[in-house]
Amino acid sequence: MALGKRRPQQQDLFVATADLPKSPGHPFYRRLNELLAEAGFDPWAEELCRPYYADGLGRPSIPPGVYFRMVLVGYFEGIASQRGIAWRCSDSRSLAEFLGYGPTEPTPDHSSLSRIHQRLPLEVHEQVFLFVLGVARQRGLLKGKTIAVDTTTLEANAAMKSIARKDTGEDWKAYLRRLAAEAGLEDPTDADLQRFDRQRQDKKVSNADWRSPTDPDSRIAKLKDGTTHLAYKAEHAVDLGSEFVVGVQVLPADGGDADTLVDAVLQAQVNLALAGHDQDVEEVVADKGFHKAEALAECEDWNTRTYIPEPEREGRRRWHDKPASHRQAFYANRRRGRGARGKRLQRLRSEYVERSFAHVCETGGGRRCWLRGLAAVTKRYLLQVAARNLGLLMRELFGVGTARALQAGRAALGSRWARLLAALRHVPPPSAPVGRGPTVRTSLSPGSLSRYLRRRIATNSTGC
């Protein structure tokens, strides 16, 4: 074989289309396109977005189906930023084919994603989320009888060093300089301010006193890793019968969980009805952070049974200043939660809801927000959860929920077969000679090994 030499970067300026390399496409994205085409996603999305574009004026925009597919790519590839999504789509021929672009057509830039994201309102993104639920309902996968509710924190696109006081408008450094001047320090340097900040007592940063000028909707909160950041709170309502997320809310991070429990149940019920499902939400499961007598009584008013454990309290509960409905709902929830069904539902809640957070926020790239404002963050997060539901639908229909899982599954299957073949090379064939001593082992050639495997599989004498 002759030595190949690398050609210079400068190629011919004109290349025939027939000479361009053809991408075989990714099997997962091909199946996903088939599923979307069967559901009529692109014509539906174009009609949904038509009122937000000029009628016959200007050049045609990027099709809405392309925009939504690029956000799906962000989830399936684990890319959080729009710049990263745009670069990945332009770099991959299989993803360009998934978007509907040929080898000579450039894929959309990140600025186009930002413009479409700003143009389309929140209601359009909610309709896309409901469209995926409708596809799951048509496939008979949606249940909706029992839902589990839980929350997690999302890191906002704003830094703690940029916060300012609501009363005076001072930033953090100006605030420290004022405190240092009141303590008797004159003209402190930045190092002196840092030392003074570390040594002073009662350091508390409250949302009542501080806000972020760059992202006013974000709130100061402690994230899952224990660090303090400006953040939002995402709430999932997961169907325990099918594992689909049927309700999503992005809320300020300083709100209480129990205050939004009833809203989450009602939103899940409305989403099920809009998706064409006639099942009523009969049971709701949550952790002890959602336990509140008023919320329990309100769920009882909506004919929804609650399975929520009680937080640890000192002393007995007093009811002299509470309505009778609160007490009845409290003890009914206690009785159900301590039963066998309540414990089983709590195990399912901890598995399914935390798995949805892991898929969307960790592997799906949704933990860090790259957009600012509650509405903008909600738009993107809704599509990410819709992508998660779509991946769950793909797993139920085709056995694989993400493109990376398909690659990992093939690699794992190949490694298992390689280990099996390596182990069977040292297994004696049925006619191996046996002496008085230990068994005489003979290695097999590839051809005899293949025939031996087929014979063993045909006789069902092995676990292959």
Number of C-alpha atoms within 10 A of each C-alpha: 3 4 5 6 6 6 7 6 6 6 8 6 5 6 10 6 10 7 7 10 9 12 14 10 15 16 12 20 19 16 15 20 18 12 17 16 12 10 16 11 17 16 13 14 19 13 10 16 16 11 10 11 13 11 9 7 7 8 7 10 10 13 16 21 18 20 18 21 18 24 24 23 25 24 28 24 17 20 20 23 17 20 14 14 24 22 14 19 22 18 12 13 20 21 22 23 20 23 22 15 17 14 15 9 10 11 23 20 15 15 12 15 21 14 10 17 17 13 12 17 15 17 11 14 20 17 18 20 25 22 19 23 27 21 20 23 16 14 12 11 17 24 21 25 17 22 32 29 26 22 23 17 24 25 25 26 19 22 14 13 11 14 23 20 20 15 9 10 14 15 18 16 16 13 14 18 21 14 16 19 12 10 10 9 15 10 11 14 11 12 9 14 18 13 11 18 15 10 10 10 8 6 9 7 13 13 17 11 12 21 24 22 16 14 20 15 19 28 26 24 23 16 18 11 6 8 8 13 21 26 28 30 22 22 21 25 28 27 25 24 15 20 24 28 27 28 26 24 18 21 23 18 26 16 12 11 20 19 14 16 24 20 15 23 24 15 17 25 23 17 21 24 15 15 22 15 20 12 14 17 22 18 19 26 26 25 20 15 15 24 22 19 20 19 21 28 25 16 22 19 12 13 13 20 21 28 28 27 21 16 11 7 7 5 6 6 8 8 10 8 6 11 12 12 15 19 19 15 23 21 13 17 23 17 12 17 21 13 11 10 12 20 16 11 22 20 11 17 24 16 13 21 26 17 14 20 23 15 21 23 24 16 16 23 20 26 22 17 23 16 19 17 16 17 16 16 22 23 21 20 23 22 23 27 28 28 27 25 23 24 22 21 24 19 14 15 14 12 13 18 21 23 17 14 15 16 13 12 13 12 11 12 12 12 12 12 12 12 11 12 15 11 10 16 17 13 14 15 17 8 6 12 11 10 8 6 6 7 11 11 14 13 13 16 10 11 8 13 18 13 12 16 16 12 12 15 13 10 9 10 9 9 6 9
